[in-house]
């Protein structure tokens, strides 16, 4: 299934689920202009095709004691498969890391972390990030405010 094969009802279902994945099938069907059974079948088809990868709970980082977001750009010393693989795996093991991307350009990785202030940031760097072998350089910035947060593009 591709973006081109989605009709307007599929797109409506995806938009509604992205806004509230806990919506009841009855409510979703009503919003999509369907009865319950065809709506459920469409959702199942979207799941089976991989258009819907899964469902998550979005957590409030502030209430969980990690109110600050830092974007860290990382340059590695080498770019061989082993270094990239080891660094990528190490990032997946760090609970503070919300997202990590291997990128093009001046930096090799774009890493988004949730931390508790500057002390938490220093602790993250000292106790976690800088213990990963192969880092040549990092550059960081604190996010002041989130202006938009989506987890995927809604068709």
OpenMM code with the backbone's topology and positions (N, CA, C; nanometers):
from openmm import Vec3, app, unit

residues = "UNK UNK UNK UNK UNK UNK UNK UNK UNK UNK UNK UNK UNK UNK UNK UNK UNK UNK UNK UNK UNK UNK UNK UNK UNK UNK UNK UNK UNK UNK UNK UNK UNK UNK UNK UNK UNK UNK UNK UNK UNK UNK UNK UNK UNK UNK UNK UNK UNK UNK UNK UNK UNK UNK UNK UNK UNK UNK UNK UNK UNK UNK UNK UNK UNK UNK UNK UNK UNK UNK UNK UNK UNK UNK UNK UNK UNK UNK UNK UNK UNK UNK UNK UNK UNK UNK UNK UNK UNK UNK UNK UNK UNK UNK UNK UNK UNK UNK UNK UNK UNK UNK UNK UNK UNK UNK UNK UNK UNK UNK UNK UNK UNK UNK UNK UNK UNK UNK UNK UNK UNK UNK UNK UNK UNK UNK UNK UNK UNK UNK UNK UNK UNK UNK UNK UNK UNK UNK UNK UNK UNK UNK UNK UNK UNK UNK UNK UNK UNK UNK UNK UNK UNK UNK UNK".split()
positions = [
    Vec3(0.0858, -0.1177, 0.0000),
    Vec3(0.0000, 0.0000, 0.0000),
    Vec3(0.0898, 0.1232, 0.0000),
    Vec3(0.0587, 0.2185, -0.0866),
    Vec3(0.1352, 0.3425, -0.0956),
    Vec3(0.0417, 0.4607, -0.0756),
    Vec3(0.1021, 0.5764, -0.0627),
    Vec3(0.0259, 0.7001, -0.0460),
    Vec3(-0.0760, 0.7162, -0.1591),
    Vec3(-0.0368, 0.6796, -0.2804),
    Vec3(-0.1258, 0.6945, -0.3955),
    Vec3(-0.2458, 0.6009, -0.3886),
    Vec3(-0.2291, 0.4863, -0.3216),
    Vec3(-0.3390, 0.3901, -0.3157),
    Vec3(-0.4365, 0.4197, -0.2011),
    Vec3(-0.4052, 0.5169, -0.1175),
    Vec3(-0.4958, 0.5540, -0.0085),
    Vec3(-0.6069, 0.6432, -0.0613),
    Vec3(-0.7293, 0.6130, -0.0259),
    Vec3(-0.8382, 0.7021, -0.0642),
    Vec3(-0.8656, 0.7999, 0.0511),
    Vec3(-0.9617, 0.8871, 0.0316),
    Vec3(-0.9895, 0.9908, 0.1313),
    Vec3(-1.0370, 0.9310, 0.2632),
    Vec3(-1.1072, 0.8209, 0.2601),
    Vec3(-1.1521, 0.7567, 0.3843),
    Vec3(-1.0314, 0.7029, 0.4616),
    Vec3(-0.9370, 0.6394, 0.3908),
    Vec3(-0.8143, 0.5924, 0.4565),
    Vec3(-0.7399, 0.7095, 0.5203),
    Vec3(-0.7305, 0.8182, 0.4476),
    Vec3(-0.6598, 0.9363, 0.5003),
    Vec3(-0.7301, 0.9922, 0.6238),
    Vec3(-0.8616, 0.9940, 0.6205),
    Vec3(-0.9379, 1.0407, 0.7371),
    Vec3(-0.9109, 0.9501, 0.8565),
    Vec3(-0.9138, 0.8212, 0.8347),
    Vec3(-0.8863, 0.7255, 0.9428),
    Vec3(-0.7469, 0.7498, 1.0003),
    Vec3(-0.6479, 0.7656, 0.9146),
    Vec3(-0.5106, 0.7883, 0.9622),
    Vec3(-0.4987, 0.9188, 1.0409),
    Vec3(-0.5624, 1.0246, 0.9910),
    Vec3(-0.5582, 1.1525, 1.0635),
    Vec3(-0.6229, 1.1397, 1.2007),
    Vec3(-0.7380, 1.0753, 1.2050),
    Vec3(-0.8081, 1.0599, 1.3328),
    Vec3(-0.7271, 0.9758, 1.4319),
    Vec3(-0.6687, 0.8667, 1.3837),
    Vec3(-0.5879, 0.7821, 1.4714),
    Vec3(-0.4611, 0.8533, 1.5176),
    Vec3(-0.4055, 0.9366, 1.4318),
    Vec3(-0.2865, 1.0109, 1.4729),
    Vec3(-0.3205, 1.1117, 1.5821),
    Vec3(-0.4375, 1.1686, 1.5745),
    Vec3(-0.4790, 1.2648, 1.6777),
    Vec3(-0.5196, 1.1959, 1.8075),
    Vec3(-0.5770, 1.0754, 1.7961),
    Vec3(-0.6205, 1.0027, 1.9149),
    Vec3(-0.6286, 0.8539, 1.8821),
    Vec3(-0.5220, 0.7817, 1.9133),
    Vec3(-0.5168, 0.6387, 1.8817),
    Vec3(-0.6103, 0.5562, 1.9694),
    Vec3(-0.6645, 0.6165, 2.0746),
    Vec3(-0.7565, 0.5440, 2.1627),
    Vec3(-0.9030, 0.5672, 2.1261),
    Vec3(-0.9267, 0.6327, 2.0150),
    Vec3(-1.0634, 0.6569, 1.9711),
    Vec3(-1.1332, 0.5212, 1.9511),
    Vec3(-1.2573, 0.5152, 1.9881),
    Vec3(-1.3310, 0.3887, 1.9694),
    Vec3(-1.3554, 0.3672, 1.8205),
    Vec3(-1.3715, 0.2417, 1.7835),
    Vec3(-1.4000, 0.2104, 1.6437),
    Vec3(-1.5315, 0.2743, 1.6003),
    Vec3(-1.6294, 0.2793, 1.6912),
    Vec3(-1.7588, 0.3400, 1.6573),
    Vec3(-1.7419, 0.4885, 1.6255),
    Vec3(-1.6654, 0.5589, 1.7081),
    Vec3(-1.6423, 0.7024, 1.6847),
    Vec3(-1.5596, 0.7236, 1.5584),
    Vec3(-1.4586, 0.6414, 1.5391),
    Vec3(-1.3755, 0.6514, 1.4194),
    Vec3(-1.4595, 0.6276, 1.2944),
    Vec3(-1.5435, 0.5274, 1.2994),
    Vec3(-1.6305, 0.4970, 1.1850),
    Vec3(-1.7205, 0.6152, 1.1538),
    Vec3(-1.7778, 0.6765, 1.2571),
    Vec3(-1.8653, 0.7920, 1.2361),
    Vec3(-1.7890, 0.9064, 1.1699),
    Vec3(-1.6691, 0.9336, 1.2180),
    Vec3(-1.5894, 1.0438, 1.1622),
    Vec3(-1.5438, 1.0156, 1.0188),
    Vec3(-1.5280, 0.8872, 0.9869),
    Vec3(-1.4854, 0.8498, 0.8520),
    Vec3(-1.6035, 0.8283, 0.7570),
    Vec3(-1.7248, 0.8351, 0.8105),
    Vec3(-1.8428, 0.8160, 0.7276),
    Vec3(-1.8676, 0.6704, 0.6912),
    Vec3(-1.8333, 0.5799, 0.7819),
    Vec3(-1.8501, 0.4369, 0.7582),
    Vec3(-1.9306, 0.3746, 0.8716),
    Vec3(-1.9727, 0.2509, 0.8500),
    Vec3(-2.0260, 0.1735, 0.9619),
    Vec3(-1.9069, 0.1062, 1.0301),
    Vec3(-1.9304, 0.0484, 1.1479),
    Vec3(-1.8214, -0.0030, 1.2318),
    Vec3(-1.7397, -0.1130, 1.1640),
    Vec3(-1.8056, -0.2094, 1.1019),
    Vec3(-1.7331, -0.3228, 1.0451),
    Vec3(-1.6390, -0.2827, 0.9303),
    Vec3(-1.6850, -0.2068, 0.8304),
    Vec3(-1.5924, -0.1645, 0.7247),
    Vec3(-1.4793, -0.0759, 0.7774),
    Vec3(-1.5079, 0.0038, 0.8805),
    Vec3(-1.4036, 0.0876, 0.9386),
    Vec3(-1.2960, -0.0010, 1.0014),
    Vec3(-1.3397, -0.1004, 1.0799),
    Vec3(-1.2450, -0.1910, 1.1433),
    Vec3(-1.1614, -0.2638, 1.0384),
    Vec3(-1.2254, -0.3048, 0.9271),
    Vec3(-1.1540, -0.3738, 0.8202),
    Vec3(-1.0485, -0.2840, 0.7567),
    Vec3(-1.0822, -0.1570, 0.7400),
    Vec3(-0.9846, -0.0629, 0.6827),
    Vec3(-0.8667, -0.0419, 0.7780),
    Vec3(-0.8956, -0.0270, 0.9060),
    Vec3(-0.7871, -0.0095, 1.0040),
    Vec3(-0.6968, -0.1319, 1.0020),
    Vec3(-0.7563, -0.2492, 0.9992),
    Vec3(-0.6796, -0.3736, 0.9954),
    Vec3(-0.5933, -0.3790, 0.8698),
    Vec3(-0.6507, -0.3388, 0.7558),
    Vec3(-0.5739, -0.3372, 0.6300),
    Vec3(-0.4577, -0.2388, 0.6379),
    Vec3(-0.4813, -0.1217, 0.6986),
    Vec3(-0.3750, -0.0226, 0.7150),
    Vec3(-0.2652, -0.0745, 0.8077),
    Vec3(-0.3036, -0.1489, 0.9095),
    Vec3(-0.2044, -0.2100, 0.9995),
    Vec3(-0.1258, -0.3189, 0.9266),
    Vec3(-0.1984, -0.4082, 0.8595),
    Vec3(-0.1342, -0.5205, 0.7902),
    Vec3(-0.0392, -0.4742, 0.6797),
    Vec3(-0.0715, -0.3637, 0.6153),
    Vec3(0.0126, -0.3129, 0.5071),
    Vec3(0.1341, -0.2361, 0.5588),
    Vec3(0.1355, -0.2059, 0.6892),
    Vec3(0.2473, -0.1317, 0.7465),
    Vec3(0.2276, 0.0180, 0.7475),
    Vec3(0.1160, 0.0676, 0.6940),
    Vec3(0.0896, 0.2122, 0.7009),
    Vec3(0.0783, 0.2562, 0.8469),
    Vec3(0.0178, 0.1713, 0.9284),
    Vec3(0.0151, 0.1940, 1.0735),
    Vec3(0.1150, 0.0962, 1.1320),
    Vec3(0.2251, 0.1496, 1.1869),
    Vec3(0.3295, 0.0651, 1.2435),
    Vec3(0.2954, 0.0192, 1.3843),
    Vec3(0.2244, 0.0999, 1.4584),
    Vec3(0.1928, 0.0647, 1.5965),
    Vec3(0.1227, 0.1805, 1.6644),
    Vec3(0.0975, 0.1639, 1.7915),
    Vec3(0.0297, 0.2651, 1.8718),
    Vec3(0.1146, 0.2893, 1.9958),
    Vec3(0.1257, 0.4159, 2.0367),
    Vec3(0.2096, 0.4490, 2.1518),
    Vec3(0.1361, 0.5441, 2.2451),
    Vec3(0.1848, 0.5500, 2.3682),
    Vec3(0.1407, 0.6517, 2.4627),
    Vec3(0.2423, 0.7650, 2.4562),
    Vec3(0.1963, 0.8877, 2.4415),
    Vec3(0.2847, 1.0026, 2.4399),
    Vec3(0.2968, 1.0513, 2.5842),
    Vec3(0.4176, 1.0484, 2.6350),
    Vec3(0.4423, 1.0804, 2.7746),
    Vec3(0.4778, 1.2276, 2.7914),
    Vec3(0.4424, 1.2844, 2.9043),
    Vec3(0.4753, 1.4228, 2.9369),
    Vec3(0.6109, 1.4247, 3.0058),
    Vec3(0.7145, 1.4631, 2.9322),
    Vec3(0.8505, 1.4613, 2.9856),
    Vec3(0.8657, 1.5496, 3.1097),
    Vec3(0.7957, 1.6626, 3.1135),
    Vec3(0.8045, 1.7513, 3.2311),
    Vec3(0.7568, 1.6795, 3.3560),
    Vec3(0.6424, 1.6162, 3.3472),
    Vec3(0.5862, 1.5470, 3.4637),
    Vec3(0.6689, 1.4255, 3.5045),
    Vec3(0.7492, 1.3756, 3.4128),
    Vec3(0.8345, 1.2611, 3.4421),
    Vec3(0.9741, 1.3023, 3.4883),
    Vec3(0.9930, 1.4337, 3.5086),
    Vec3(1.1201, 1.4823, 3.5617),
    Vec3(1.2284, 1.5053, 3.4594),
    Vec3(1.1936, 1.5064, 3.3307),
    Vec3(1.2904, 1.5312, 3.2236),
    Vec3(1.2354, 1.6427, 3.1344),
    Vec3(1.2286, 1.7654, 3.1882),
    Vec3(1.1566, 1.8709, 3.1175),
    Vec3(1.2296, 1.9347, 2.9996),
    Vec3(1.3578, 1.9090, 2.9867),
    Vec3(1.4348, 1.9780, 2.8836),
    Vec3(1.4705, 1.8850, 2.7686),
    Vec3(1.4693, 1.9415, 2.6487),
    Vec3(1.5080, 1.8690, 2.5290),
    Vec3(1.6350, 1.9315, 2.4742),
    Vec3(1.7326, 1.8474, 2.4451),
    Vec3(1.8583, 1.8929, 2.3867),
    Vec3(1.8774, 1.8199, 2.2549),
    Vec3(1.9187, 1.8964, 2.1544),
    Vec3(1.9526, 1.8403, 2.0240),
    Vec3(2.1054, 1.8350, 2.0183),
    Vec3(2.1600, 1.7171, 1.9966),
    Vec3(2.3047, 1.6993, 1.9922),
    Vec3(2.3434, 1.6503, 1.8533),
    Vec3(2.4359, 1.7203, 1.7934),
    Vec3(2.4914, 1.6773, 1.6654),
    Vec3(2.6268, 1.6138, 1.6952),
    Vec3(2.6504, 1.4986, 1.6379),
    Vec3(2.7697, 1.4199, 1.6692),
    Vec3(2.8477, 1.3903, 1.5417),
    Vec3(2.9785, 1.4118, 1.5479),
    Vec3(3.0690, 1.3712, 1.4416),
    Vec3(3.1557, 1.2584, 1.4956),
    Vec3(3.1664, 1.1513, 1.4193),
    Vec3(3.2486, 1.0381, 1.4590),
    Vec3(3.3894, 1.0500, 1.4000),
    Vec3(3.4836, 0.9823, 1.4637),
    Vec3(3.6218, 0.9834, 1.4152),
    Vec3(3.6359, 0.9089, 1.2833),
    Vec3(3.5651, 0.7973, 1.2710),
    Vec3(3.5704, 0.7156, 1.1498),
    Vec3(3.4285, 0.6843, 1.1047),
    Vec3(3.4174, 0.6411, 0.9798),
    Vec3(3.2858, 0.6124, 0.9242),
    Vec3(3.2746, 0.4699, 0.8716),
    Vec3(3.3501, 0.3789, 0.9298),
    Vec3(3.3376, 0.2410, 0.8828),
    Vec3(3.2148, 0.1761, 0.9454),
    Vec3(3.1738, 0.0646, 0.8892),
    Vec3(3.0507, -0.0019, 0.9317),
    Vec3(3.0507, -0.0358, 1.0799),
    Vec3(3.1631, -0.0813, 1.1314),
    Vec3(3.1703, -0.1212, 1.2722),
    Vec3(3.1496, -0.0024, 1.3656),
    Vec3(3.2135, 0.1099, 1.3383),
    Vec3(3.1990, 0.2293, 1.4222),
    Vec3(3.0550, 0.2799, 1.4177),
    Vec3(2.9984, 0.2879, 1.2976),
    Vec3(2.8605, 0.3343, 1.2839),
    Vec3(2.7633, 0.2416, 1.3560),
    Vec3(2.7829, 0.1123, 1.3396),
    Vec3(2.6954, 0.0152, 1.4035),
    Vec3(2.7063, 0.0215, 1.5556),
    Vec3(2.8290, 0.0266, 1.6066),
    Vec3(2.8493, 0.0319, 1.7521),
    Vec3(2.7911, 0.1588, 1.8120),
    Vec3(2.8115, 0.2719, 1.7448),
    Vec3(2.7580, 0.3978, 1.7964),
    Vec3(2.6053, 0.3961, 1.7937),
    Vec3(2.5496, 0.3521, 1.6831),
    Vec3(2.4040, 0.3450, 1.6721),
    Vec3(2.3432, 0.2539, 1.7768),
    Vec3(2.4029, 0.1397, 1.7991),
    Vec3(2.3526, 0.0467, 1.9007),
    Vec3(2.3621, 0.1085, 2.0400),
    Vec3(2.4732, 0.1749, 2.0696),
    Vec3(2.4901, 0.2371, 2.2011),
    Vec3(2.3821, 0.3420, 2.2260),
    Vec3(2.3469, 0.4182, 2.1240),
    Vec3(2.2413, 0.5194, 2.1398),
    Vec3(2.1074, 0.4551, 2.1737),
    Vec3(2.0789, 0.3414, 2.1126),
    Vec3(1.9499, 0.2762, 2.1379),
    Vec3(1.9384, 0.2274, 2.2813),
    Vec3(2.0492, 0.2098, 2.3498),
    Vec3(2.0491, 0.1619, 2.4876),
    Vec3(2.0323, 0.2739, 2.5903),
    Vec3(2.0411, 0.3990, 2.5493),
    Vec3(2.0330, 0.5116, 2.6429),
    Vec3(1.8881, 0.5586, 2.6557),
    Vec3(1.8288, 0.5487, 2.7738),
    Vec3(1.6875, 0.5845, 2.7888),
    Vec3(1.6579, 0.7324, 2.7643),
    Vec3(1.7568, 0.8193, 2.7822),
    Vec3(1.7350, 0.9624, 2.7595),
    Vec3(1.7200, 0.9965, 2.6123),
    Vec3(1.7700, 0.9102, 2.5251),
    Vec3(1.7653, 0.9360, 2.3805),
    Vec3(1.6243, 0.9101, 2.3301),
    Vec3(1.5624, 1.0157, 2.2801),
    Vec3(1.4271, 1.0062, 2.2251),
    Vec3(1.4289, 0.9691, 2.0775),
    Vec3(1.5233, 1.0265, 2.0052),
    Vec3(1.5370, 1.0002, 1.8624),
    Vec3(1.6837, 1.0107, 1.8257),
    Vec3(1.7246, 0.9349, 1.7264),
    Vec3(1.8615, 0.9430, 1.6760),
    Vec3(1.8590, 0.9130, 1.5270),
    Vec3(1.9266, 0.9957, 1.4516),
    Vec3(1.9291, 0.9815, 1.3062),
    Vec3(2.0729, 0.9849, 1.2556),
    Vec3(2.1075, 0.8938, 1.1684),
    Vec3(2.2303, 0.9012, 1.0912),
    Vec3(2.2004, 0.9992, 0.9782),
    Vec3(2.2858, 1.1020, 0.9627),
    Vec3(2.2539, 1.2094, 0.8694),
    Vec3(2.3664, 1.2352, 0.7698),
    Vec3(2.3343, 1.3157, 0.6712),
    Vec3(2.4354, 1.3665, 0.5793),
    Vec3(2.4795, 1.5025, 0.6303),
    Vec3(2.5857, 1.5561, 0.5714),
    Vec3(2.6283, 1.6905, 0.6074),
    Vec3(2.7455, 1.6908, 0.7037),
    Vec3(2.7612, 1.8012, 0.7732),
    Vec3(2.8762, 1.8236, 0.8606),
    Vec3(2.8812, 1.7260, 0.9776),
    Vec3(2.7656, 1.6888, 1.0297),
    Vec3(2.7594, 1.5972, 1.1444),
    Vec3(2.7050, 1.4625, 1.0996),
    Vec3(2.7457, 1.3585, 1.1706),
    Vec3(2.7058, 1.2228, 1.1340),
    Vec3(2.5728, 1.1816, 1.1959),
    Vec3(2.5453, 1.2298, 1.3156),
    Vec3(2.4235, 1.1928, 1.3869),
    Vec3(2.3533, 1.3155, 1.4411),
    Vec3(2.2233, 1.3084, 1.4424),
    Vec3(2.1346, 1.4063, 1.5052),
    Vec3(2.0661, 1.3281, 1.6169),
    Vec3(2.0870, 1.3719, 1.7422),
    Vec3(2.0362, 1.2979, 1.8569),
    Vec3(1.9510, 1.3922, 1.9424),
    Vec3(1.8292, 1.3503, 1.9716),
    Vec3(1.7367, 1.4280, 2.0549),
    Vec3(1.7254, 1.3575, 2.1899),
    Vec3(1.7577, 1.4307, 2.2973),
    Vec3(1.7547, 1.3699, 2.4300),
    Vec3(1.6655, 1.4499, 2.5245),
    Vec3(1.6068, 1.3801, 2.6194),
    Vec3(1.5288, 1.4429, 2.7270),
    Vec3(1.6138, 1.4381, 2.8529),
    Vec3(1.6315, 1.5536, 2.9155),
    Vec3(1.7161, 1.5603, 3.0344),
    Vec3(1.6537, 1.6554, 3.1366),
    Vec3(1.7123, 1.6582, 3.2549),
    Vec3(1.6669, 1.7452, 3.3630),
    Vec3(1.7672, 1.8582, 3.3824),
    Vec3(1.7522, 1.9641, 3.3037),
    Vec3(1.8342, 2.0837, 3.3187),
    Vec3(1.9800, 2.0648, 3.2791),
    Vec3(2.0583, 2.1691, 3.3068),
    Vec3(2.1993, 2.1658, 3.2682),
    Vec3(2.2774, 2.0612, 3.3456),
    Vec3(2.2413, 2.0382, 3.4711),
    Vec3(2.3095, 1.9327, 3.5474),
    Vec3(2.2799, 1.7949, 3.4880),
    Vec3(2.1563, 1.7727, 3.4506),
    Vec3(2.1208, 1.6459, 3.3872),
    Vec3(2.1903, 1.6301, 3.2533),
    Vec3(2.2060, 1.7404, 3.1818),
    Vec3(2.2744, 1.7374, 3.0532),
    Vec3(2.4212, 1.7020, 3.0717),
    Vec3(2.4851, 1.7681, 3.1681),
    Vec3(2.6257, 1.7381, 3.1949),
    Vec3(2.6422, 1.5907, 3.2341),
    Vec3(2.5534, 1.5415, 3.3182),
    Vec3(2.5588, 1.4019, 3.3621),
    Vec3(2.5402, 1.3071, 3.2416),
    Vec3(2.4461, 1.3405, 3.1538),
    Vec3(2.4246, 1.2586, 3.0342),
    Vec3(2.5514, 1.2527, 2.9496),
    Vec3(2.6133, 1.3694, 2.9277),
    Vec3(2.7360, 1.3720, 2.8474),
    Vec3(2.8467, 1.2907, 2.9132),
    Vec3(2.8731, 1.3202, 3.0395),
    Vec3(2.9854, 1.2581, 3.1111),
    Vec3(2.9667, 1.1085, 3.1326),
    Vec3(2.8472, 1.0695, 3.1761),
    Vec3(2.8240, 0.9305, 3.2153),
    Vec3(2.7771, 0.8405, 3.1014),
    Vec3(2.7286, 0.8996, 2.9938),
    Vec3(2.6734, 0.8167, 2.8865),
    Vec3(2.7356, 0.8464, 2.7503),
    Vec3(2.7060, 0.9622, 2.6958),
    Vec3(2.7443, 0.9881, 2.5566),
    Vec3(2.8950, 0.9820, 2.5363),
    Vec3(2.9723, 1.0506, 2.6207),
    Vec3(3.1171, 1.0566, 2.5987),
    Vec3(3.1887, 0.9269, 2.6342),
    Vec3(3.1168, 0.8294, 2.6838),
    Vec3(3.1755, 0.6974, 2.7082),
    Vec3(3.1620, 0.6066, 2.5863),
    Vec3(3.0873, 0.6522, 2.4877),
    Vec3(3.0745, 0.5743, 2.3639),
    Vec3(3.1995, 0.5999, 2.2798),
    Vec3(3.2731, 0.4963, 2.2439),
    Vec3(3.3950, 0.5163, 2.1648),
    Vec3(3.3653, 0.5705, 2.0254),
    Vec3(3.4591, 0.6496, 1.9760),
    Vec3(3.4535, 0.6933, 1.8369),
    Vec3(3.4025, 0.8340, 1.8134),
    Vec3(3.3665, 0.9070, 1.9182),
    Vec3(3.3163, 1.0434, 1.8986),
    Vec3(3.4342, 1.1390, 1.8810),
    Vec3(3.4283, 1.2199, 1.7758),
    Vec3(3.5299, 1.3225, 1.7531),
    Vec3(3.4834, 1.4580, 1.8033),
    Vec3(3.3545, 1.4901, 1.7780),
    Vec3(3.3065, 1.6248, 1.8098),
    Vec3(3.1558, 1.6217, 1.8300),
    Vec3(3.1070, 1.7078, 1.9198),
    Vec3(2.9624, 1.7251, 1.9353),
    Vec3(2.9301, 1.8737, 1.9395),
    Vec3(2.8077, 1.9027, 1.9058),
    Vec3(2.7533, 2.0389, 1.9187),
    Vec3(2.6108, 2.0237, 1.9669),
    Vec3(2.5735, 2.1043, 2.0664),
    Vec3(2.4416, 2.0879, 2.1277),
    Vec3(2.3670, 2.2197, 2.1369),
    Vec3(2.2348, 2.2074, 2.1425),
    Vec3(2.1525, 2.3239, 2.1723),
    Vec3(2.0290, 2.2778, 2.2495),
    Vec3(1.9884, 2.3594, 2.3457),
    Vec3(1.8671, 2.3332, 2.4224),
    Vec3(1.7475, 2.3852, 2.3453),
    Vec3(1.6424, 2.3080, 2.3391),
    Vec3(1.5172, 2.3542, 2.2792),
    Vec3(1.4491, 2.4461, 2.3804),
    Vec3(1.4076, 2.5629, 2.3371),
    Vec3(1.3395, 2.6571, 2.4261),
    Vec3(1.1914, 2.6263, 2.4384),
    Vec3(1.1313, 2.5869, 2.3263),
    Vec3(0.9880, 2.5583, 2.3242),
    Vec3(0.9590, 2.4703, 2.2038),
    Vec3(0.8688, 2.3778, 2.2189),
    Vec3(0.8263, 2.2936, 2.1074),
    Vec3(0.7120, 2.3651, 2.0345),
    Vec3(0.7324, 2.3939, 1.9091),
    Vec3(0.6311, 2.4633, 1.8309),
    Vec3(0.5373, 2.3662, 1.7594),
    Vec3(0.5892, 2.2504, 1.7257),
    Vec3(0.5078, 2.1496, 1.6591),
    Vec3(0.5708, 2.0141, 1.6860),
    Vec3(0.4868, 1.9174, 1.7157),
    Vec3(0.5359, 1.7815, 1.7394),
    Vec3(0.4390, 1.6835, 1.6757),
    Vec3(0.4874, 1.6149, 1.5743),
    Vec3(0.4111, 1.5097, 1.5078),
    Vec3(0.5030, 1.3878, 1.5020),
    Vec3(0.4446, 1.2721, 1.4866),
    Vec3(0.5251, 1.1511, 1.4834),
    Vec3(0.5328, 1.0921, 1.3440),
    Vec3(0.4553, 1.1448, 1.2535),
    Vec3(0.4645, 1.1067, 1.1131),
    Vec3(0.3829, 1.2076, 1.0327),
    Vec3(0.4001, 1.2023, 0.9039),
    Vec3(0.3244, 1.2903, 0.8149),
    Vec3(0.1864, 1.2305, 0.7975),
    Vec3(0.0847, 1.3123, 0.8128),
    Vec3(-0.0511, 1.2667, 0.7885),
    Vec3(-0.0859, 1.2952, 0.6437),
    Vec3(-0.1290, 1.1916, 0.5730),
    Vec3(-0.1593, 1.2117, 0.4298),
    Vec3(-0.2786, 1.3022, 0.4090),
] * unit.nanometer
topology = app.Topology()
chain = topology.addChain("A")
for resn in residues:
    res = topology.addResidue(resn, chain)
    for name in ("N", "CA", "C"):
        topology.addAtom(name, app.Element.getBySymbol(name[0]), res)
